[in-house]
Amino acid sequence: MAGHKIAHATMKGPSVVKEIIIGAVLGLAAGGLWKMHHWNEQRKIRTFYDLLEKGEISVVAEE
């Protein structure tokens, strides 16, 4: 009975380098998405003011 050995999965702690790399990749991805959103909003605002300056649109409601 003493000869029975059971193979157990060894539990290892978190890999610090792996965690840093994963965090950096996720941070850069989120930052890139935020920057793309910001550029899109800037483009919308720039288009609005260009149309307003040309007189094609107005901020005063027509009656």
HELIX and SHEET records of a PDB file:
HELIX    1   1 VAL A   16  LYS A   54  1                                  39    
END                                                                             
